[in-house]
Amino acid sequence: MKNWDALYTNVMGCLKEKLSPKLTYHHWKHTEHVVEMAEFIGHKEHCTEDEIILIKTAALFHDAGFVNPITDNHEDESIRYAQKRLPEYGYTKSDIEQIVGMINATKIPQNPQNKLERILADADLEYLGTDNFIYIGNKLYQELKHENPSLSTEEWNEIQIKFLESHVFHTHYCLHHRAEKKAQNLQALLHRK
């Protein structure tokens, strides 16, 4: 039996305690939002309750690798952390394999291979098609400026334009409820040039 509540409390506590304050985008609140969106989209995509738990678990761990500030690949670190912790909370080998696949599906460029991976990939980036796009994008810009202080607003806008032009949503829900707003957000950036 999976102990989701204890797992959530433990991992969120770790993220709140150990994530660097420089992570203004990859903050514990981002993880919290992705967990909520994964559950929401999962229900919209007619997932079973067991599938919802797996998706929420993958969402909980998808950026947990950032607790190790010296890694270059936070997804791989997230996977190692999940593989180590999940058996303690009743997750089977098969569950963990599915969770690993979902975490990998959040790597950019996204390449989800199945329904659960498509849901997590969209939950991670659904903000691209919302009114919060500029606000959340600014958090990512501030985070990137810690690593690259010379990153200009113009360069950031170009990065965002290229990203929005190449990004696709994968679930029926996001294709129908986020794609149009994402296109509007792209047009707004293009008009700033």
N, C-alpha and C positions, 0 to 999 in steps of 0.2 A: 504494500500500500504506500503510495507516494505521499510524503508529508510536505505539501506545497507551502502551507502557512509558515512552518518553521524554517523551511528553505528560504522563502522570501524575506523573512525577518533577518535571518543570518546574513544573506548576501547583501541586502540593502544596507544593513548596518556596516558591513565591511566597506561598501562603496562610499557611504557617508563619511566614514572615518579615514579611509586611505587614498581616495582620489585627490589628485593635486588641485589646488584652487585655480591653477592656470587653465584647467579644463572647463571652460565656460560653456562649451557645447556638449562635450562628452561627460556631463555632470550626472549625478544620480537622478536628477529630475528628468533627464532625457530617458534613462532606463525606465523609470516609472511610467513615463508617457508611452514608450514603446510596448511595455507590458500591457497597458490599458488598450492601446490600439490593436495589439495582436489578438487580444481576447475579443474586442469589438468586431474586427474584420473576420476573425475565425467564426464567430456566430453568423455573420452575414454570408459567409461562404459555406455554411451548413456543416461545420465540423462537429464531431462528437465531443462529449465532455473530456474524454481521455486525450483526444487530439488538442483540445484547448489547453489542457495542463502542459502538454509537451511544448506547444507554441509559446505559452507564457514563460515556461522554464528557459527555453532558448532565448527569449527576449531578455529575461533577467540576466543571463550570462553574456549576451552578445558583445557588450563592451567592457565586461569585467576585467579583461586583460590590461586595461589602463591602470589598474592598481599597481602594476609593475612598470615603473616609468622608464626602465632601460630597454624595453623590448621595442623592436621595429615593427612587429606584426601583432597588433593587439588581438586580432581574431584568433590566431594560433594560441596565444597566451590564454584567451578566454576559454578555448576548447580544453586546454590542459587543466585549467581550474575546474571546469565543469566535470571533466572525466574523473578528477580526484574527489570532488565533493558529492556528486549525485548518488553514488551507491549508498552513502550514509543516510540518504533520505528516501530509500525505497525504489530507486530507478533501476530498471533492468539494463542489460547490455544493449538490447534492441532499442530501448528508449533513448539511451545515450547516443547510439549511432544516428538516430533521427535528429536529435538535438544538435549534434556535430554538423550534420548536413545543413540544418537551418542557420547555424552561426556562420558557416562558410558562405551561405547564400547572401549574407549582408556585406560581403567583400565587394569593393568597387573595382571593376564594373560587375554589377550583380548578374548572376547566372543561375537562378533557382531551377531545380530539376523536378520538383513535384509540388503538390498543392500546399503542403505545410511550409515548404521553403518559400513559395511565392507569397504566402501570407506574411511571413516574418520580414521578407525583403520589403514589402510594401509598408508594413507597420513602421519600419525603421525610417522610411523616407516619405511617408504620407504628407508631412508638413509642406513638401514642395508644392502641393496642390491646395494650400489653405491660405487664409488671411494672415497667418503667423509666419509666412515665408520670410519676409524682410527681418522681422524680430529675431527669429531663430537663426537665419543666415548671418545676422550681425554677431550673434554669439559664437558661431563657427569662425567668422572673420577675426574676432578678438583672440580666439584660441590659437589660430594659425599665426597671428602676429607675434605671439610669444616665441614661436619657433623662428619666424622670419620677420623681424621688426620693420624691414623695408617694404613689406607688401602693401602696395597702395590700394586705395579704394577702386581705382580704375582697373588694376590688375585683378582684384577680387571679383569685380563685376564681370570681367571676361571669363574668369574661371567658372562663375555661376552660370553664365550664358552657355558656355560649352557643355557644362554638366546637364543643364536642363534640356538642351538640344539632343543629348545622347541618351538621357534617361527615359525608361518606359515603365509604366506600372504593369503589374502582372496579374492582379486579381480582378474579377468581375466588378467587385465593389469599387476599387480605386479607379478603374478605367471609366466607370460611370459617374463617380462622385468626386474625383480629384483631378482628373486629366484636364478638364476645361479650365479650372482655376490655375493649374500649373502653366497652361499655355498663356493665360493672362499675365501671370507673374513673369514669364519669359518676355512677353511683349513690353511690359513695364521696364524691364532691364534694358531691352534693346532701345527704348525711347530715351534712356538716360545717356546713351553714347553721344 
